[in-house]
Amino acid sequence: MANFIRIKKKSVEGSTSKEQPDYYKENGLLVFTEKYHQKRGYCCESGCRHCPYGFEKDKSKGSPDGNNSF
């Protein structure tokens, strides 16, 4: 069973602070920022685009279903 990450939504509209959101949407997917990963405090080893921990997914292995979209 997959592990799901609960996302605490932040209101970006009407915000007076210059704080960046923890994620953004790209092609219908959530992309977590480096700041989000640092606040979480550990690496999930999923090959995230903005991983501050230096983890790089081994792309040569691919996924069991043959989908190498990461």
Residue frames as a rotation matrix with the C-alpha (Angstrom) as fourth column:
MET 1
0.579 0.816 0.000 0.00
0.816 -0.579 0.000 0.00
0.000 0.000 -1.000 0.00
ALA 2
-0.100 -0.613 0.783 1.29
0.577 -0.677 -0.457 3.44
0.811 0.406 0.421 -0.91
ASN 3
-0.312 -0.063 -0.948 2.15
0.868 -0.425 -0.258 6.02
-0.386 -0.903 0.188 1.72
PHE 4
0.294 0.488 0.822 0.19
0.735 -0.665 0.132 9.22
0.611 0.565 -0.554 1.32
ILE 5
-0.779 -0.572 -0.256 1.39
0.619 -0.639 -0.456 12.63
0.097 -0.514 0.852 2.42
ARG 6
0.361 0.893 -0.269 -1.15
0.917 -0.392 -0.071 14.91
-0.169 -0.221 -0.960 4.01
ILE 7
-0.558 -0.506 0.657 -0.92
0.673 -0.739 0.002 18.41
0.485 0.444 0.754 2.63
LYS 8
-0.036 0.481 -0.876 -1.78
0.762 -0.554 -0.335 21.38
-0.646 -0.680 -0.346 4.76
LYS 9
0.154 0.165 0.974 -3.19
0.892 -0.448 -0.065 23.93
0.426 0.879 -0.216 2.34
LYS 10
-0.472 -0.315 -0.823 -2.02
0.607 -0.794 -0.044 27.49
-0.639 -0.521 0.566 2.69
SER 11
0.688 0.720 0.092 -4.00
0.610 -0.504 -0.612 30.39
-0.394 0.477 -0.786 1.42
VAL 12
-0.447 -0.846 0.290 -1.92
0.868 -0.332 0.370 32.20
-0.217 0.417 0.882 -1.16
GLU 13
-0.113 0.503 0.857 -4.65
0.565 -0.677 0.473 34.67
0.818 0.537 -0.208 -2.13
GLY 14
0.705 0.464 0.537 -4.76
-0.051 -0.722 0.690 37.72
0.707 -0.514 -0.485 0.09
SER 15
0.586 -0.575 -0.571 -1.59
0.809 0.373 0.454 36.75
-0.048 -0.728 0.684 1.92
THR 16
0.963 -0.249 0.103 0.47
-0.244 -0.968 -0.060 39.73
0.115 0.033 -0.993 3.02
SER 17
0.387 -0.875 0.291 3.61
-0.262 0.198 0.944 37.72
-0.884 -0.442 -0.153 3.79
LYS 18
0.275 -0.394 -0.877 6.19
-0.961 -0.084 -0.264 36.94
0.030 0.915 -0.401 1.13
GLU 19
-0.296 -0.342 0.892 6.30
-0.505 0.848 0.158 33.30
-0.811 -0.404 -0.424 2.20
GLN 20
-0.555 0.024 -0.831 6.42
-0.787 0.307 0.535 30.87
0.268 0.951 -0.152 -0.71
PRO 21
0.584 0.794 0.170 3.90
-0.812 0.564 0.154 28.00
0.026 -0.228 0.973 -0.85
ASP 22
-0.020 -0.576 0.817 5.08
-0.569 0.679 0.464 24.48
-0.822 -0.456 -0.341 -0.02
TYR 23
-0.423 -0.074 0.903 4.06
0.542 0.778 0.317 23.11
-0.726 0.624 -0.289 -3.40
TYR 24
-0.304 0.408 -0.861 2.82
-0.748 -0.662 -0.050 24.02
-0.590 0.629 0.507 -6.86
LYS 25
0.451 0.528 0.720 0.93
0.092 0.774 -0.626 22.16
-0.888 0.349 0.300 -9.56
GLU 26
-0.351 -0.548 -0.760 2.59
-0.806 -0.237 0.543 21.13
-0.478 0.802 -0.358 -12.81
ASN 27
-0.614 0.194 -0.765 0.81
-0.565 0.570 0.597 19.03
0.552 0.798 -0.241 -15.43
GLY 28
0.394 0.910 -0.130 -1.83
-0.475 0.322 0.819 18.09
0.787 -0.260 0.559 -12.86
LEU 29
0.321 -0.369 -0.872 0.74
0.680 0.731 -0.059 16.84
0.660 -0.574 0.485 -10.32
LEU 30
0.996 -0.061 0.072 1.86
-0.094 -0.674 0.733 18.38
0.004 -0.737 -0.676 -7.03
VAL 31
0.235 -0.972 -0.010 5.52
0.469 0.122 -0.875 19.39
0.851 0.201 0.485 -6.96
PHE 32
0.852 0.054 -0.521 6.85
0.519 -0.229 0.824 19.95
-0.075 -0.972 -0.223 -3.44
THR 33
0.705 -0.596 0.383 9.37
-0.339 -0.758 -0.557 22.73
0.623 0.263 -0.737 -2.89
GLU 34
-0.231 -0.881 -0.412 12.76
0.248 0.356 -0.901 22.36
0.941 -0.310 0.137 -1.20
LYS 35
-0.606 0.070 0.793 11.33
-0.666 -0.589 -0.458 24.34
0.435 -0.805 0.403 1.72
TYR 36
0.514 0.854 0.074 8.56
-0.793 0.441 0.422 21.75
0.328 -0.275 0.904 2.16
HIS 37
0.536 -0.369 -0.760 11.07
0.180 0.929 -0.324 18.89
0.825 0.037 0.564 2.24
GLN 38
-0.581 -0.796 0.172 13.23
0.041 -0.239 -0.970 20.70
0.813 -0.557 0.172 4.80
LYS 39
-0.274 0.564 0.779 10.22
-0.921 -0.386 -0.044 21.36
0.276 -0.730 0.626 7.04
ARG 40
0.732 0.543 -0.411 9.26
-0.448 0.839 0.309 17.66
0.513 -0.042 0.857 6.80
GLY 41
0.433 -0.646 0.629 12.75
-0.867 -0.106 0.488 16.82
-0.248 -0.756 -0.605 8.02
TYR 42
-0.155 -0.523 0.838 13.61
-0.152 0.851 0.503 13.61
-0.976 -0.050 -0.211 6.16
CYS 43
-0.611 -0.129 -0.781 14.06
-0.785 -0.033 0.619 12.15
-0.106 0.991 -0.081 2.67
CYS 44
0.360 0.826 0.434 11.26
-0.634 0.558 -0.536 9.94
-0.685 -0.082 0.724 1.32
GLU 45
-0.586 -0.742 0.326 13.63
-0.202 0.523 0.828 8.48
-0.785 0.419 -0.457 -1.33
SER 46
0.372 0.793 0.483 11.09
0.458 0.296 -0.838 9.04
-0.807 0.533 -0.253 -4.12
GLY 47
-0.436 -0.633 0.640 13.42
0.880 -0.150 0.450 11.06
-0.189 0.760 0.622 -6.34
CYS 48
0.579 0.733 -0.357 11.66
0.672 -0.677 -0.301 14.38
-0.462 -0.066 -0.884 -5.73
ARG 49
0.530 -0.307 0.791 12.64
0.633 -0.478 -0.609 17.24
0.565 0.823 -0.059 -8.05
HIS 50
0.367 -0.333 0.869 13.56
-0.391 -0.902 -0.181 19.62
0.844 -0.273 -0.461 -5.21
CYS 51
0.820 -0.064 -0.568 15.12
0.457 0.671 0.584 17.12
0.344 -0.739 0.579 -2.78
PRO 52
0.643 -0.606 0.468 17.49
-0.650 -0.755 -0.083 18.99
0.404 -0.251 -0.880 -0.43
TYR 53
0.606 -0.359 0.710 18.96
-0.472 0.556 0.684 15.69
-0.641 -0.749 0.168 0.82
GLY 54
-0.240 -0.816 -0.526 20.72
-0.902 -0.014 0.432 14.75
-0.360 0.578 -0.732 -2.43
PHE 55
-0.215 0.210 0.954 18.75
0.069 0.977 -0.199 11.57
-0.974 0.023 -0.225 -3.17
GLU 56
-0.320 0.118 -0.940 18.66
-0.925 -0.254 0.283 10.67
-0.205 0.960 0.190 -6.86
LYS 57
0.517 0.616 0.594 16.38
-0.427 0.787 -0.445 7.89
-0.742 -0.023 0.670 -8.06
ASP 58
-0.626 -0.715 0.312 18.11
-0.134 0.493 0.860 5.19
-0.768 0.496 -0.404 -10.13
LYS 59
0.138 0.735 -0.664 16.37
-0.796 -0.317 -0.516 5.80
-0.590 0.599 0.541 -13.47
SER 60
-0.557 -0.422 -0.715 17.98
-0.792 0.530 0.304 2.76
0.251 0.736 -0.629 -15.10
LYS 61
-0.945 0.212 0.247 15.88
0.061 0.861 -0.504 0.36
-0.320 -0.462 -0.827 -13.01
GLY 62
-0.616 0.787 -0.021 12.50
-0.349 -0.249 0.904 1.81
0.706 0.564 0.428 -13.90
SER 63
-0.333 0.597 0.730 9.30
-0.895 0.045 -0.445 0.95
-0.298 -0.801 0.519 -12.09
PRO 64
-0.661 0.064 0.748 7.72
-0.017 0.995 -0.101 -2.52
-0.751 -0.079 -0.656 -11.98
ASP 65
0.375 0.891 0.257 4.93
0.340 0.126 -0.932 -1.46
-0.862 0.437 -0.256 -14.35
GLY 66
-0.082 -0.519 0.851 7.44
0.982 0.104 0.158 -0.19
-0.171 0.848 0.502 -16.92
ASN 67
0.770 0.400 0.498 6.51
0.473 -0.881 -0.024 3.46
0.429 0.254 -0.867 -16.40
ASN 68
-0.171 -0.913 -0.371 9.68
0.985 -0.156 -0.071 5.54
0.007 -0.377 0.926 -15.99
SER 69
0.478 0.482 0.734 7.89
0.566 -0.808 0.162 8.86
0.671 0.338 -0.659 -15.56
PHE 70
0.875 -0.234 -0.424 9.97
0.276 -0.479 0.833 9.93
-0.399 -0.846 -0.355 -12.57
